Amino acid sequence: MTEEAKQQITRWLEALPSLRGGLVRGVRFPDETFVSDFDSRDFPVTALEQAWRSVADTYQVLTAQQFPPSRLTWVYERTLLHCVMRNDGAIFGMFVAKKGAEANQPEFDHLLTEFQSLTIIEAEPPAPKA
């Protein structure tokens, strides 16, 4: 994934509106870097890094076992973690407060679908010198 593609996805993430019940959202790129918004300070960067690594590992293991997932959801005591991976390997995840999550599920589903269908415009490679 090019830096330009990563920047386009980062701008998309930064432009997202806050959603009631959404705690933190982030994208993990194929090169193992990630970006997150911080609607909640309850998630230190190290916790997010571990979560995104676990998500990426889960996608990798399931795909290797010929169960390629399109979406994954982890259910915790007070939160849900919804994730989706693009064909280019970028993974979008959202920690959502369990309380009231059902009422906002259509909005969360919309963001997951939007991330998967983002059109990334890659820069044209420079023309070869004659």
C-alpha positions in Angstrom: 0.0 0.0 0.0 1.4 3.4 -1.0 1.8 6.3 1.4 -0.7 8.2 -0.7 -3.3 5.4 -0.2 -2.6 5.5 3.5 -3.1 9.3 3.6 -6.4 9.0 1.7 -7.6 6.4 4.3 -6.4 8.6 7.1 -8.2 11.6 5.8 -11.4 9.5 5.5 -11.0 8.4 9.2 -10.4 12.0 10.3 -13.5 13.2 8.5 -15.9 10.7 10.1 -18.5 12.2 12.3 -18.8 11.1 16.0 -21.4 8.4 16.5 -23.3 7.9 19.7 -21.8 4.8 21.3 -18.6 4.9 19.3 -15.5 5.0 21.5 -12.5 4.8 19.2 -12.0 4.0 15.6 -8.8 3.1 13.8 -7.2 1.6 10.7 -4.3 -0.8 10.7 -2.3 -0.8 7.5 -0.6 -3.8 5.9 2.8 -2.5 7.0 1.7 -2.8 10.7 1.3 1.0 11.2 -2.0 2.3 12.4 -4.0 5.5 12.9 -6.8 6.1 15.3 -9.2 8.8 16.4 -9.5 9.3 20.1 -13.1 10.0 21.0 -12.3 8.3 24.3 -9.1 8.5 26.4 -9.9 5.1 27.9 -7.8 3.4 25.2 -4.1 4.0 25.5 -2.1 3.7 22.3 -0.4 0.5 23.4 -3.8 -1.1 24.0 -5.0 -0.1 20.5 -1.8 -1.4 19.0 -2.3 -4.8 20.7 -6.0 -4.8 19.6 -5.1 -4.1 15.9 -2.4 -6.7 15.9 -4.9 -9.3 17.3 -7.4 -8.4 14.7 -4.8 -8.7 11.9 -3.6 -12.1 13.3 -7.2 -13.3 13.4 -7.8 -12.4 9.7 -4.5 -14.1 8.8 -5.3 -17.3 10.7 -8.8 -17.6 9.4 -7.8 -16.9 5.8 -5.0 -19.5 6.1 -7.6 -22.0 7.3 -9.7 -21.2 4.3 -12.3 -19.3 6.3 -11.7 -15.8 4.9 -13.8 -13.4 7.0 -15.4 -10.3 5.6 -16.3 -8.9 9.1 -15.3 -9.8 12.6 -16.9 -8.8 15.9 -15.4 -9.3 19.4 -17.8 -9.0 22.3 -16.3 -7.8 25.6 -17.9 -7.0 28.9 -18.7 -3.4 28.1 -17.7 -3.0 24.5 -17.9 -4.5 21.1 -15.1 -4.4 18.5 -16.3 -4.4 14.9 -13.7 -4.9 12.2 -13.6 -5.2 8.4 -10.6 -5.7 6.0 -10.2 -4.3 2.6 -8.7 -6.2 -0.4 -5.5 -4.2 0.0 -5.1 -5.5 3.6 -6.1 -2.3 5.5 -8.3 -3.1 8.5 -10.8 -0.7 10.0 -12.0 -1.3 13.5 -14.4 0.4 15.9 -14.7 0.0 19.6 -18.4 0.5 20.5 -20.0 0.8 23.9 -22.2 -2.2 24.4 -24.9 -0.2 26.1 -27.1 1.2 23.3 -25.1 -0.4 20.5 -28.1 -2.1 18.9 -29.8 1.3 18.3 -26.8 2.5 16.4 -25.9 -0.7 14.6 -27.1 0.6 11.2 -24.6 3.5 11.4 -21.8 1.2 12.4 -22.6 -1.2 9.6 -22.6 1.8 7.1 -19.1 2.8 8.2 -17.8 -0.7 7.8 -19.3 -1.0 4.3 -18.1 2.4 3.4 -14.5 1.6 4.4 -14.5 -1.6 2.3 -15.8 0.2 -0.7 -13.5 3.3 -0.5 -12.0 4.1 -3.9 -8.3 4.8 -3.4 -6.7 6.8 -6.2 -3.1 5.8 -6.6 -0.7 8.3 -8.1 0.4 7.6 -11.6 4.0 6.2 -11.6 6.5 8.6 -13.2 7.0 8.1 -16.9 10.3 6.4 -17.8 13.0 8.7 -18.9 13.9 8.4 -22.5 
